[in-house]
């Protein structure tokens, strides 16, 4: 069996570990190497799994690879994607796709020019509840969509996430993109106007940790989204993803992480949620690998990542101006 050869570039983002675990579950994938300037950060993953370490990701890109997974700081996505594409490697890039419209469009262009696929890491697309909601909407079971209300409220991650030079933005950029992608997917339309609020309410930082993003879509649908780092350390898990879709014939309510068991333990000292549902990261990785193996288009494209991230960028512009922003 010919294996899909995959490399990882950077473990700066915490999702890298989950994506690697998902890749290692497959017999048809070979992890060629992990590139990261911080050897200690990736040692717990390279040594136990016998994976080659590269201090320089250019050296990894010189290896016989089919694809790379990029989980760097947001500000480095564009540079790494460009080099990967020029080396002929398909790319799975962590969200947000980029920190400016110009660089995201450049990422899409360079991948197209070099005949490689660019997939944005939006694992929420692969949740069972989300897939079933999309099917119900497509079947017309709630009629025409009129409005949507969503949340993505998480715990403040700290580290480079609160350094604007590396992250490109705070909670509004970090947490708008997931649910906004679902809104685009459900409506089959694109956002055309954004009116937003962004502020620092919950933490002693110089970056936004709270927001409220109002969106009008080209097809007339309107929506509101709460993207925040409002969950405290004592909350049972990192956060939530919810979405209510209101139609002319009915309503669908999604609680993406409701497949859980409440666990109370003296050892942990607080209540916790133990998930029993499908792994969205595993499903996303499987989708990416199958697309590369079979030469089929990826399920979530670079353009999908661009459309969602540009809403977050417009939200900042709107918050500064105190007025709606046209896209």
C-alpha positions in Angstrom: 0.0 0.0 0.0 1.4 3.4 -1.0 1.3 5.7 2.0 0.5 9.4 2.0 3.6 11.1 3.2 2.9 14.0 5.4 5.0 16.5 7.4 4.1 18.9 10.2 5.3 22.5 10.2 5.3 24.0 13.7 3.5 22.9 16.9 2.9 26.5 18.0 -0.8 25.9 17.9 -2.2 23.4 20.4 -4.3 21.7 17.7 -1.2 20.2 16.1 -1.1 17.4 18.7 -4.6 16.4 18.0 -4.1 16.4 14.2 -0.9 14.3 14.6 -2.8 11.8 16.8 -5.4 11.5 14.1 -2.8 11.0 11.4 -1.2 8.2 13.5 -4.4 6.3 13.6 -4.2 5.7 9.9 -2.3 2.8 8.3 -2.0 4.7 5.0 -0.2 7.7 6.4 3.5 8.1 7.0 4.6 11.1 9.1 7.9 12.0 7.5 8.9 14.7 10.0 8.0 17.5 12.3 9.7 20.9 11.8 9.8 23.4 14.7 12.4 25.8 15.9 11.7 24.7 19.5 13.0 21.1 19.8 11.7 20.7 23.3 8.1 21.6 22.3 7.9 18.7 19.8 10.1 16.2 21.7 7.1 14.5 23.3 5.8 13.8 19.9 8.9 13.0 17.8 10.7 10.6 20.2 7.8 8.3 21.3 6.6 8.0 17.7 10.0 7.7 16.0 9.4 10.8 13.9 12.3 12.7 12.5 12.8 16.3 13.8 13.8 19.2 11.7 14.8 22.6 13.1 14.3 24.2 9.7 11.1 23.6 7.9 12.8 24.2 4.5 14.7 21.0 5.2 11.4 19.2 5.8 10.0 20.6 2.6 13.0 19.2 0.7 11.9 15.6 1.7 9.6 13.5 -0.5 6.2 14.7 0.9 2.7 14.7 -0.4 1.4 17.3 2.0 2.1 19.4 5.1 0.1 20.4 8.1 0.8 24.0 9.2 0.1 24.8 12.9 2.3 27.9 13.3 1.5 31.3 14.7 -1.2 33.0 12.5 1.3 35.5 11.1 3.4 32.8 9.6 0.7 30.9 7.8 1.1 32.8 4.5 4.9 32.4 4.3 4.9 28.7 5.1 2.0 28.0 2.8 3.8 29.8 -0.1 6.9 27.8 0.4 5.0 24.5 0.7 3.1 25.2 -2.5 6.3 26.1 -4.4 7.7 22.8 -3.2 4.7 21.0 -4.6 3.1 20.0 -1.3 -0.6 20.1 -0.5 -1.5 22.1 2.6 -3.8 21.7 5.6 -3.5 25.1 7.3 -4.7 25.9 10.8 -7.3 28.7 11.1 -7.5 31.6 10.7 -6.1 31.2 7.2 -4.2 34.5 7.5 -4.2 37.9 9.1 -4.9 40.1 6.0 -7.0 39.8 3.0 -4.0 40.3 0.7 -2.0 37.5 2.2 -4.9 35.0 2.2 -5.7 35.7 -1.5 -2.0 35.2 -2.2 -2.0 31.8 -0.4 -4.9 30.7 -2.5 -3.3 32.0 -5.7 0.1 30.3 -5.1 -1.5 27.0 -4.3 -3.6 27.1 -7.5 -0.5 28.2 -9.5 1.4 25.2 -8.3 -1.4 22.7 -8.7 -1.7 21.8 -5.0 -4.7 21.8 -2.7 -5.2 24.2 0.2 -7.5 23.1 3.0 -8.5 25.3 6.0 -8.7 23.5 9.3 -12.3 23.9 10.2 -13.1 20.7 12.1 -16.5 21.9 13.2 -17.7 21.1 9.6 -17.2 17.4 10.5 -19.3 17.3 13.7 -22.3 14.9 13.4 -24.7 17.5 14.7 -23.5 20.0 12.1 -23.6 17.5 9.2 -27.2 16.5 10.2 -28.2 20.2 10.4 -26.8 20.9 7.0 -28.7 17.9 5.5 -31.9 19.1 7.1 -31.5 22.6 5.8 -30.7 21.3 2.3 -33.8 19.1 2.4 -35.9 22.2 3.1 -37.1 20.9 6.5 -36.9 24.4 8.1 -37.8 26.3 4.9 -35.8 29.3 3.9 -33.2 30.6 6.4 -34.1 33.9 7.9 -31.6 34.5 10.7 -28.9 32.8 12.7 -27.4 33.2 16.2 -24.1 31.6 17.2 -21.5 31.5 20.0 -17.9 30.4 20.2 -16.9 31.3 23.8 -13.6 29.8 25.0 -10.8 30.1 27.5 -8.1 32.7 26.9 -5.2 30.7 25.5 -2.4 33.2 26.4 1.1 32.9 24.9 1.5 34.2 21.3 -2.3 34.4 20.9 -2.3 37.6 22.9 0.6 39.1 20.9 -1.0 40.9 17.9 2.2 40.7 15.9 1.9 36.9 15.9 -1.8 36.4 16.2 -3.2 39.2 14.1 -6.0 39.7 16.6 -7.6 38.4 19.7 -10.8 36.6 20.4 -12.8 38.1 17.6 -10.3 36.8 15.0 -9.7 33.5 16.9 -13.3 32.6 17.5 -15.3 34.3 14.7 -14.0 32.0 11.9 -15.3 28.6 13.0 -19.0 29.6 13.3 -18.9 32.1 10.5 -17.7 29.2 8.2 -20.8 27.2 9.3 -23.0 30.2 8.6 -21.5 30.5 5.1 -21.9 26.8 4.5 -25.5 26.6 5.7 -26.7 29.7 3.7 -24.7 29.1 0.6 -24.2 32.8 0.6 -21.4 35.3 1.6 -21.3 38.0 4.1 -21.7 41.5 2.6 -21.9 43.8 5.7 -20.4 43.6 9.2 -21.2 45.6 12.3 -19.2 44.7 15.3 -18.0 45.4 18.8 -14.6 44.3 20.1 -13.3 45.0 23.6 -11.2 43.7 26.5 -13.5 42.7 29.3 -12.3 39.6 31.0 -8.5 39.6 31.2 -5.7 42.0 31.9 -4.4 42.1 28.3 -4.0 44.6 25.5 -6.0 42.5 23.1 -9.7 41.9 22.6 -11.2 39.1 24.5 -14.9 39.9 23.9 -16.9 40.8 20.8 -20.3 40.8 19.1 -20.4 40.4 15.4 -23.5 41.2 13.3 -23.5 40.1 9.7 -25.8 40.6 6.7 -25.5 38.1 3.9 -26.0 38.7 0.2 -29.2 36.6 0.2 -30.8 38.6 2.9 -30.1 36.4 5.9 -28.8 38.2 9.0 -26.8 36.8 11.9 -25.2 37.6 15.2 -22.2 35.8 16.7 -20.5 36.0 20.2 -16.8 35.2 19.8 -15.0 35.6 23.1 -12.5 34.3 25.6 -15.0 34.5 28.4 -14.7 31.0 29.9 -12.9 31.0 33.2 -10.3 28.4 34.2 -12.9 26.7 36.4 -15.2 26.0 33.4 -15.5 22.3 32.7 -13.9 22.6 29.3 -12.3 25.2 27.0 -15.6 26.5 25.6 -18.5 26.0 23.3 -19.8 26.1 19.7 -23.5 26.7 19.4 -25.7 27.8 16.4 -29.4 28.5 16.1 -30.8 28.6 12.6 -34.2 30.2 12.2 -36.2 29.3 9.1 -39.6 30.1 7.7 -40.9 26.6 8.7 -38.8 25.8 11.8 -35.7 26.2 13.8 -32.6 24.1 14.3 -30.4 24.4 17.4 -26.9 23.0 17.4 -24.8 22.4 20.5 -21.6 21.1 18.9 -20.1 19.5 22.1 -23.2 18.2 23.8 -22.1 14.6 23.5 -20.5 14.5 26.9 -20.6 13.0 30.4 -20.4 15.1 33.5 -17.5 13.9 35.6 -16.9 15.0 39.3 -13.6 14.0 40.7 -11.7 14.9 43.9 -8.5 14.4 41.9 -9.2 17.2 39.4 -11.0 19.4 42.0 -13.7 20.5 39.7 -16.4 19.3 37.4 -15.2 18.2 33.9 -16.8 17.1 30.6 -15.8 13.8 29.1 -16.7 13.5 25.5 -18.1 10.3 24.0 -19.0 11.6 20.6 -17.1 11.5 17.3 -13.8 13.2 17.0 -14.1 16.2 14.7 -10.3 16.4 14.3 -10.2 12.7 13.2 -13.0 13.2 10.7 -11.3 16.4 9.3 -7.9 14.7 9.0 -9.5 11.6 7.4 -11.2 13.9 4.8 -8.0 15.7 4.0 -6.0 12.4 3.6 -8.7 10.9 1.4 -8.8 14.0 -0.8 -5.0 13.7 -1.3 -5.1 10.0 -2.0 -7.9 10.1 -4.5 -7.1 13.5 -6.1 -10.4 14.9 -5.1 -11.1 18.5 -4.0 -10.8 19.1 -0.3 -14.0 19.6 1.6 -13.1 23.0 3.1 -11.0 25.2 0.8 -8.7 28.1 1.2 -11.4 30.3 -0.1 -13.7 29.1 2.7 -11.0 30.1 5.1 -10.6 33.5 3.4 -14.4 34.3 3.5 -14.6 33.6 7.2 -11.4 35.4 8.3 -12.2 38.5 6.3 -15.5 38.9 8.3 -13.3 38.9 11.5 -11.0 41.5 10.0 -14.0 43.6 9.0 -15.3 43.3 12.5 -12.2 45.0 13.8 -12.6 47.8 11.2 -16.2 48.2 12.2 -15.4 48.3 15.9 -12.8 51.0 15.4 -15.2 53.1 13.3 -18.3 52.4 15.3 -20.2 51.8 12.0 -21.1 49.0 9.6 -18.4 47.9 7.1 -19.3 46.7 3.6 -17.3 43.8 2.1 
